[in-house]
Amino acid sequence: MAVKLRKRALASGKISLYLDAYNGEERTYEFLRLYLYKRPKDELEKQHNKDVLQTAEHLRAKRELQLSVQRNGLTPVLKTKINFLAYFQTFIDTYPKKDGRMFKGALRYLKEFAQADYLSTRALTESFCFNFKTFLDGHANLNGETPHDYFARFKKVLRQAVRDKLLETSPALDVTNKRSDKSLQKDVLTTDELQLLARTSCPNPEVKRAFLFACNTGLRLCDVNTLRWTNIQRGMLRLQQQKTRQIVWVNLNATAQKLLGPAGRSEDPVFALPSHTSVLSALRLWSEQAGLGKKVTFHVARHSFATNLLIHQTDLKTVSSLLGHTSLAHTQKYVRVVEALKQTAVNRLPELDVMLH
C-alpha cells in the first residue's frame, strides 16, 4: 500500500502534480491542482516550486495515512512517527475559512515552543499542551486575546487529528482555555485616549482613518478591508461579517460619517489599506507618537467600541447586535470589563487621612 507523488507535463509549459494511490487491489489518481514551473526563470518561481512541492508532500503523507486507516480500521502503528508539525501545515494548506492567518500564527509559536522542526504525536501529552498554553500566555510578543485564540486553533487541529485517526483522543481536552478579562481591559481605549490619537498624526493617514472608523463601528480589520460604498446607505452601514457571516446594521455617528469623506463608486473599497504588516507598523508608530503606552490593533478598536458603548449606558442586547454576536454570552465579557474599569477608577481616588471626631 503506497501513495506516490507524480508529475505530468502540460501543454502550457507547467507541470501538474497528482497522487498515485495503490491499496493492493486497485489504483486511483488524485489531481491536486498544484502546478510547478518547468523551467523557473527567477528566484520567485524557484521558491514557488519549493513551496508547492512541500504542500504536495504533506498531502501525500496525509492520504497515505488515511488509506492505512481505511484498510485496517485501526489507528496505524505509524502514527507515532508522523510529524505533527507537518500535519499542522497540511491542515493550514487545505483550510478554506477566513481565519487561516490565526492557524499560521499558532503553528509559528508551536514551533518556537517545541524548538524543533519535528514533533511526534507521542510527544503530544496533556502536560505538553498545558505548558504550551502557559508559554503563549506569558509570551512577550502576545497580548490581549491572541494567546487564547492561538491555543483554540491548536486544539482545533488536535480534534481534526483525532478524526483523521492520527490520535486516539485530544491531549488538550482537559486543558482550559479561558479568555482573560484582564488582558481585554488592557486592550480598551477610553474616549480620552481616542481623542488623543485623533489629534496625533499617523505615518499612514488611511490607516488612521480606518482605525478610528472601526472604533466608531466595531468592524474587524477583515471587514474594513472588504467594505464597499454599496454597504453604506443613508447614514447606515450594512455588512455581512467575514468571520461569522452574520449581517450587521450600524448607525453611523457624526464622527464615522466625517471619517468616510466623499463617497466613491458603489463597488469601490471605502479604505485602501496596505498589507497587514504595514498596518500594524503604522499603528505602533502612531501609538508611540501619541505617547499612549498601549499596543494598538484593530482588535483594540472593536473592543473599545463595545466597552465605550456599555460605559455610556447602551443596553447589552443592542451592543451584541451591533457587534454581530451570535449569543449574548460573547458580549457579556465586556460588562465585566466595564465593572473592572469602574473599580479601577474608584481605587485611583486618593486615600484621605480622616479624623472621625
C-alpha positions in Angstrom: 0.0 0.0 0.0 1.5 3.3 -1.1 0.7 6.8 -2.2 3.3 8.3 -4.6 3.6 11.9 -5.8 3.9 12.1 -9.6 4.3 14.8 -12.2 2.7 15.3 -15.6 3.9 17.8 -18.2 1.2 20.2 -19.6 1.0 21.9 -22.9 1.1 25.2 -21.1 4.7 24.5 -20.1 3.9 23.9 -16.5 3.9 20.6 -14.5 0.8 19.2 -12.8 1.2 17.3 -9.6 -1.0 14.3 -8.8 -1.2 11.4 -6.3 -0.9 7.8 -7.4 -2.5 5.6 -4.7 -2.4 1.7 -4.8 -4.1 -0.3 -2.0 -3.1 -3.7 -3.2 -6.2 -4.2 -5.3 -6.8 -1.1 -7.3 -5.1 2.1 -8.3 -6.6 5.6 -8.0 -5.4 9.0 -9.1 -6.0 12.4 -7.4 -5.0 15.5 -9.2 -4.0 18.2 -6.7 -4.5 21.3 -8.8 -0.9 22.2 -7.8 1.5 23.3 -10.6 5.2 23.8 -11.0 7.2 25.9 -13.3 9.0 23.6 -15.7 11.9 25.9 -16.1 11.9 28.5 -13.3 13.1 31.9 -14.6 14.0 33.6 -11.3 14.2 33.1 -7.5 10.5 33.8 -7.1 9.5 31.0 -9.4 12.1 28.7 -7.7 10.6 29.5 -4.3 7.1 28.8 -5.7 8.2 25.4 -6.9 9.7 24.6 -3.5 6.6 25.7 -1.6 4.2 23.7 -3.9 6.3 20.6 -3.6 6.3 20.9 0.2 2.5 21.2 0.2 2.1 18.3 -2.2 4.3 16.1 0.0 2.2 17.0 3.1 -0.9 15.9 1.2 0.7 12.7 0.0 1.6 11.7 3.6 -1.9 12.5 4.8 -3.6 10.4 2.0 -1.2 7.5 2.8 -2.2 7.6 6.5 -5.9 7.8 5.6 -5.6 4.7 3.3 -3.9 2.8 6.1 -6.7 3.7 8.5 -9.5 2.8 6.0 -7.9 -0.6 5.2 -7.2 -1.7 8.8 -10.0 0.1 10.6 -7.4 0.9 13.3 -5.1 3.7 14.2 -1.9 2.7 12.5 1.3 2.0 14.5 3.0 4.5 12.2 1.1 7.3 13.9 3.9 7.9 16.5 6.3 8.6 13.7 4.1 11.2 12.0 5.5 14.7 12.2 2.6 16.7 13.8 4.1 20.0 12.6 3.9 18.8 9.0 0.4 17.6 9.7 -0.5 21.1 11.1 0.9 22.7 8.0 -1.2 20.4 5.8 -4.2 21.4 7.7 -3.5 25.1 7.0 -2.8 24.4 3.3 -6.3 22.9 2.9 -8.2 25.1 5.4 -10.9 27.1 3.5 -12.0 29.7 6.0 -11.0 33.3 6.6 -9.1 32.8 9.9 -6.3 30.8 8.3 -3.8 33.5 9.5 -4.6 32.6 13.1 -3.7 28.9 12.4 -0.4 30.1 10.8 0.3 32.1 14.0 -0.5 29.2 16.2 1.9 26.9 14.2 4.7 29.5 14.3 4.6 29.7 18.1 4.2 25.9 18.4 7.4 25.5 16.5 9.1 28.1 18.8 7.9 26.3 21.8 8.9 22.8 20.6 12.3 24.2 19.4 12.3 21.7 16.6 11.1 21.0 13.1 9.8 17.6 14.1 7.2 16.8 16.7 6.0 13.3 17.1 2.4 12.6 18.1 3.8 10.6 21.1 5.1 13.9 22.5 1.7 15.5 22.4 0.7 14.8 26.0 -1.6 16.8 28.3 1.5 18.2 30.1 2.9 19.3 26.7 -0.4 21.1 25.9 -0.6 22.7 29.3 3.0 24.0 29.0 2.3 25.3 25.5 -0.7 27.2 26.8 1.4 28.7 29.6 4.1 29.6 27.0 1.5 31.5 24.9 0.1 33.3 27.9 3.5 34.6 29.0 5.0 35.4 25.6 6.3 38.9 25.4 5.1 39.3 21.8 1.5 38.2 22.5 -1.2 40.1 24.3 -4.9 40.6 24.5 -6.9 37.6 23.3 -4.2 36.4 21.0 -2.8 33.6 23.3 -6.4 32.3 23.8 -7.1 32.4 20.0 -3.9 30.7 19.1 -4.4 27.9 21.6 -8.0 27.5 20.4 -6.7 26.9 16.9 -4.2 24.4 18.2 -7.0 22.5 19.9 -9.0 22.5 16.7 -6.1 20.9 14.8 -5.8 18.3 17.5 -9.5 17.5 17.2 -9.1 17.1 13.4 -6.1 14.8 14.1 -8.4 12.6 16.2 -10.9 12.5 13.3 -8.1 11.5 10.9 -7.1 8.7 13.3 -3.7 10.3 14.0 -4.6 10.5 17.7 -6.9 8.4 19.8 -8.0 11.4 21.9 -7.1 15.0 22.1 -4.4 15.6 24.7 -5.7 19.1 25.2 -9.2 18.0 26.0 -8.9 19.0 29.7 -6.6 22.0 29.3 -8.8 25.0 30.0 -8.5 28.0 27.7 -10.4 30.8 29.3 -10.3 34.3 28.0 -8.7 36.8 30.3 -10.8 39.8 31.1 -7.7 41.5 32.5 -6.0 41.3 29.1 -9.1 42.6 27.5 -9.2 45.5 29.9 -5.7 46.5 28.8 -6.8 46.4 25.2 -9.5 49.1 25.6 -9.1 52.7 24.7 -11.0 55.3 26.6 -12.7 58.2 24.8 -9.9 60.5 26.0 -7.3 58.2 24.6 -9.2 58.0 21.3 -9.3 61.8 21.2 -5.5 61.9 21.8 -5.0 59.6 18.8 -7.4 61.6 16.7 -5.2 64.7 17.4 -1.9 62.9 16.6 -0.6 62.5 13.1 -0.1 58.9 11.8 2.5 57.7 9.3 -0.3 56.4 7.2 -3.4 58.7 7.2 -5.5 55.9 5.6 -4.7 53.5 8.5 -5.7 56.3 10.9 -9.0 57.0 9.2 -9.8 53.2 9.0 -8.9 52.6 12.7 -10.9 55.5 14.1 -13.8 54.4 11.9 -13.6 50.9 13.4 -13.6 52.5 16.9 -17.0 54.0 16.0 -18.5 51.0 14.2 -16.9 47.9 15.8 -15.7 46.5 12.5 -12.9 43.9 12.3 -9.9 44.6 10.1 -11.1 41.9 7.6 -14.5 43.6 7.3 -12.8 47.1 7.0 -10.9 45.6 4.0 -14.0 44.3 2.3 -16.2 47.3 3.0 -17.6 48.9 -0.2 -19.5 52.1 -0.7 -22.6 50.0 -1.6 -22.6 48.8 2.0 -23.2 52.4 3.2 -26.6 53.9 2.5 -28.3 57.0 4.2 -26.1 57.1 7.3 -26.3 53.3 7.8 -23.8 50.6 7.4 -25.0 47.1 6.3 -22.4 44.3 6.1 -22.1 40.6 6.2 -19.3 39.8 8.6 -16.4 37.7 7.2 -15.9 35.8 10.4 -19.4 34.8 11.5 -21.4 35.5 8.2 -23.8 37.5 10.4 -25.4 40.6 8.9 -24.8 43.7 11.0 -26.6 47.1 10.7 -24.7 50.0 12.3 -26.0 53.6 12.5 -23.1 55.8 11.6 -22.5 58.6 14.1 -21.2 62.1 13.1 -17.5 61.0 13.6 -17.9 57.9 11.4 -19.5 59.9 8.6 -16.8 62.5 8.8 -14.1 59.8 8.5 -15.8 58.4 5.4 -15.4 61.5 3.4 -16.8 61.9 -0.1 -18.5 58.7 -1.4 -16.9 56.7 -4.3 -18.4 54.3 -6.8 -20.6 51.6 -5.3 -18.1 48.8 -5.8 -15.0 50.8 -4.8 -13.4 49.9 -1.5 -14.0 52.5 1.2 -10.5 52.2 2.6 -7.3 51.4 0.6 -5.1 49.8 3.3 -1.6 48.5 2.9 -0.6 44.9 3.9 -1.4 43.6 7.4 2.2 44.0 8.5 2.3 47.6 7.3 -1.0 48.3 9.1 0.5 47.0 12.4 3.6 49.0 11.9 1.7 52.3 11.3 -0.5 51.7 14.3 2.6 51.0 16.5 4.3 54.2 15.4 1.1 56.2 15.8 0.6 55.0 19.3 4.2 55.7 20.3 4.0 59.2 18.8 0.8 59.9 20.8 2.5 58.6 24.0 -0.3 56.2 24.6 1.7 53.4 26.3 -0.6 50.7 24.8 -0.4 48.3 21.9 -3.0 49.4 19.3 -4.5 46.9 16.9 -7.9 46.6 15.1 -8.9 44.2 17.8 -8.5 47.1 20.2 -10.8 49.3 18.1 -13.5 46.7 18.2 -13.1 46.1 22.0 -13.1 49.9 22.6 -16.3 50.3 20.6 -18.1 47.7 22.7 -16.8 48.8 26.0 -17.4 52.5 25.4 -21.0 51.8 24.4 -21.6 50.0 27.7 -19.9 52.8 29.7 -22.4 55.2 28.1 -25.3 53.0 29.2 -26.1 51.2 26.0 -28.1 48.0 26.8 -26.3 44.6 26.3 -28.7 43.4 23.6 -28.1 46.4 21.4 -24.3 46.1 21.8 -24.5 42.4 20.9 -26.5 43.3 17.8 -24.0 46.0 16.6 -21.1 43.6 17.1 -22.9 40.8 15.2 -22.5 38.4 18.1 -24.5 35.1 17.8 -25.0 35.0 21.6 -25.2 37.4 24.4 -22.6 35.3 26.2 -20.0 36.7 23.8 -20.9 40.2 24.7 -21.1 39.6 28.5 -17.3 39.8 28.8 -17.4 43.5 28.0 -19.8 44.0 31.0 -17.1 42.5 33.3 -14.5 44.8 31.7 -16.7 47.9 32.4 -17.1 46.8 36.0 -13.4 46.3 36.4 -12.7 49.8 34.8 -15.2 51.3 37.3 -13.4 49.6 40.2 -10.0 50.8 38.9 -11.3 54.4 38.7 -12.6 54.3 42.2 -9.4 52.8 43.5 -7.5 55.7 42.0 -9.1 58.2 44.3 -6.5 59.4 46.9 -6.9 58.0 50.4 -7.9 60.6 52.9 -6.5 60.9 56.3 -9.8 61.2 58.1 -10.2 62.1 61.8 -13.5 60.7 62.9 -14.1 63.2 65.8 
